[in-house]
Amino acid sequence: MSYPPSGPAGYPQGGYPQGGYPQGRPTPGPPRSPWSSPAVLVAIGAGVLLVVAAVLAALLFIPADDESADRDSADGGQSSTPTFTSTVTRSAETTPTTTTPTTPSTSSTPPRPIPTVSGADWQGFTDGPRCNAAGDPAVAVGQTSRSRVVICQVGSQSGRWYYKGLAPEGGIELQFPTRTGDTFEARNGAVSYLVSPTSLTIVENGSVLTAEPMLAYWSLPG
């Protein structure tokens, strides 16, 4: 009886029996993963612990919102963030100007004529008698040795006059005298006062009570 040439460890020459492993040895399992190594697992666990520790440390050292609010109120609400102010300068705007020609102003009131009687101005005697209102001009001024008389115009109302006289016995004022030429007549009941360039004549019921020659007289043209 002959045998085939023997191979290693008493097996037939040429290797293991066809279709399997040599009998008497355990069947090898699948190759082991390197991640299943105890050393690798320990390293992964240590890394996870380090990450967790780092997250906890960060949470502990980050201030809460209320703490930030407390710090803001403590420093008066001033923010540490710098504030930048931007200034924009505009060029001056020019507005077209309109030049209005000016005309010399003219007074609506003509110059007042000054009476040629000593102590008088355009409203009568400076120490009386004198026209009442500030705008009443004198139209006639006369002076005798004992009396002074003034015929005044009411404002700018031409032809509307009043009489004022002053004598040692007292003063008198009469409304609405009339004019005939250079003579003015003011009436007080039955008594008339005639003022002319030559005299001041007082007449009662047609009888002359007194006639005082004029020392000075001035009147506006009638």
C-alpha positions in Angstrom: 0.0 0.0 0.0 1.5 3.3 -1.0 0.8 6.8 0.4 1.2 10.1 -1.3 4.3 12.0 -0.5 3.9 13.7 2.9 3.9 17.4 3.3 4.5 19.6 6.4 3.4 18.3 9.7 2.4 14.9 8.3 -0.2 16.4 5.8 -0.2 15.3 2.2 2.4 17.1 0.1 1.0 20.2 -1.5 -0.7 21.8 1.5 -3.9 21.3 3.5 -6.6 19.0 2.5 -8.7 20.4 -0.2 -11.8 22.3 1.0 -10.8 22.9 4.6 -8.4 23.5 7.4 -6.4 20.7 8.9 -8.3 18.8 11.4 -7.4 19.2 15.1 -7.0 23.1 15.0 -9.5 25.8 15.8 -11.2 27.7 13.0 -9.9 31.3 13.0 -12.5 34.1 13.6 -13.0 37.3 11.6 -10.1 39.9 11.9 -10.4 42.1 15.0 -11.2 45.8 14.5 -8.5 48.2 15.9 -11.3 50.2 17.6 -12.1 47.3 19.8 -8.7 47.4 21.4 -8.8 48.3 25.1 -6.2 50.9 24.7 -8.1 52.7 22.0 -11.3 52.6 24.1 -9.5 54.0 27.1 -8.1 56.8 24.9 -11.6 57.7 23.5 -13.1 57.8 27.0 -10.4 60.1 28.2 -11.0 62.4 25.2 -14.7 62.6 25.9 -14.0 63.4 29.6 -11.7 66.2 28.5 -14.3 67.7 26.2 -17.0 67.6 28.9 -14.6 69.2 31.4 -13.7 72.0 29.0 -17.4 72.8 28.3 -18.2 72.9 32.1 -15.2 75.2 32.7 -16.4 77.5 29.9 -19.9 77.7 31.4 -18.5 78.5 34.8 -16.3 81.3 33.6 -18.9 83.0 31.3 -20.8 85.7 33.3 -24.6 85.5 33.3 -26.7 88.2 31.8 -27.9 89.5 35.1 -24.3 89.9 36.3 -23.6 91.9 33.2 -26.6 94.1 33.9 -25.5 94.6 37.5 -22.1 95.8 36.3 -23.7 98.1 33.8 -25.9 99.7 36.5 -22.9 100.0 38.9 -20.9 102.0 36.4 -23.8 104.3 35.7 -25.0 102.6 32.5 -21.8 103.6 30.6 -20.8 101.1 28.0 -17.3 100.1 27.6 -17.8 100.0 23.9 -16.3 103.1 22.3 -18.7 105.4 20.5 -17.6 106.9 17.3 -19.2 110.2 16.2 -19.2 111.1 12.5 -19.4 114.8 11.6 -20.4 115.9 8.2 -19.7 119.4 7.1 -21.9 120.9 4.4 -20.8 123.7 2.3 -22.7 126.9 2.9 -25.7 127.3 0.7 -26.0 130.5 -1.1 -29.5 132.0 -1.4 -30.0 134.5 -4.2 -30.7 137.9 -2.8 -33.0 140.4 -4.4 -32.1 144.0 -4.1 -35.0 146.3 -3.8 -34.3 149.9 -4.8 -34.7 152.2 -2.0 -36.4 155.5 -2.3 -35.9 158.4 0.0 -38.6 158.6 2.6 -40.7 161.6 2.6 -42.7 162.9 5.5 -46.4 163.2 5.1 -46.5 166.2 7.3 -45.3 169.4 5.7 -43.1 171.7 7.8 -45.0 173.8 10.3 -44.9 177.5 9.8 -43.5 179.4 12.7 -45.4 182.5 13.9 -43.5 185.7 13.8 -44.5 186.6 17.4 -42.1 186.6 20.3 -42.6 183.6 22.6 -44.7 181.6 20.2 -44.3 178.5 18.1 -46.5 176.6 15.7 -49.0 175.8 18.4 -49.3 179.2 20.1 -47.5 180.7 23.0 -45.1 178.4 24.9 -46.4 179.6 28.2 -50.0 180.0 27.1 -52.4 180.1 25.7 -51.7 177.1 23.5 -53.5 174.7 21.2 -54.9 171.7 23.0 -53.9 168.5 21.0 -50.4 167.7 19.9 -51.5 167.8 16.2 -53.4 171.0 16.4 -51.6 173.9 14.6 -52.1 177.6 15.2 -53.5 179.6 12.3 -53.4 183.0 14.0 -51.5 184.4 17.0 -51.9 187.9 18.4 -50.6 189.9 21.4 -51.7 193.1 23.0 -50.4 195.0 26.0 -52.6 192.8 28.3 -53.9 189.9 26.3 -52.8 187.0 24.2 -55.0 185.2 21.7 -54.6 182.0 19.6 -56.8 180.6 16.8 -56.2 176.9 16.5 -57.1 174.4 13.8 -58.5 170.9 14.8 -55.8 168.6 13.4 -55.8 168.6 9.6 -59.5 169.7 9.3 -59.2 172.9 7.4 -61.8 175.5 8.5 -62.5 173.9 11.8 -61.1 176.2 14.5 -61.3 177.1 18.2 -60.4 180.4 20.0 -58.2 180.6 23.1 -57.5 183.9 25.0 -55.6 184.8 28.1 -55.8 188.0 30.1 -55.1 189.1 33.7 -58.7 188.3 34.5 -58.4 184.7 33.3 -58.6 182.6 30.2 -61.3 181.6 27.8 -61.9 179.0 25.0 -64.6 179.3 22.4 -65.6 176.9 19.6 -66.1 177.5 15.9 -64.9 181.0 15.2 -65.5 182.4 11.7 -63.0 184.2 9.4 -63.4 187.2 7.2 -60.2 188.1 5.4 -57.6 188.4 8.2 -60.2 188.9 11.0 -61.5 186.1 13.2 -64.7 186.4 15.2 -65.5 184.1 18.2 -68.9 184.4 19.9 -69.8 183.7 23.5 -73.5 184.4 23.7 -74.0 188.2 23.2 -70.3 188.8 23.4 -68.0 188.7 20.3 -64.2 188.6 20.3 -62.8 190.1 17.1 -59.1 189.3 16.4 -57.5 191.3 13.5 -54.0 192.4 12.6 -54.7 195.8 14.3 -56.6 195.0 17.5 -58.4 192.6 19.8 -61.9 194.1 20.1 -64.6 192.8 22.5 -68.2 193.7 21.6 -71.4 193.1 23.6 -74.8 193.6 22.0 -73.2 196.0 19.4 -71.4 198.0 22.0 -67.5 197.9 22.2 -66.4 196.9 25.6 -62.7 197.1 24.9 -60.3 197.6 22.0 -56.7 196.6 22.6 -54.2 197.5 19.9 -52.1 194.6 18.6 -48.5 194.7 19.4 -47.7 191.6 17.3 -49.8 189.5 15.0 -49.4 186.5 12.6 -51.8 184.4 10.7 -51.8 181.9 7.9 -53.1 183.1 4.5 -56.9 182.8 4.4 
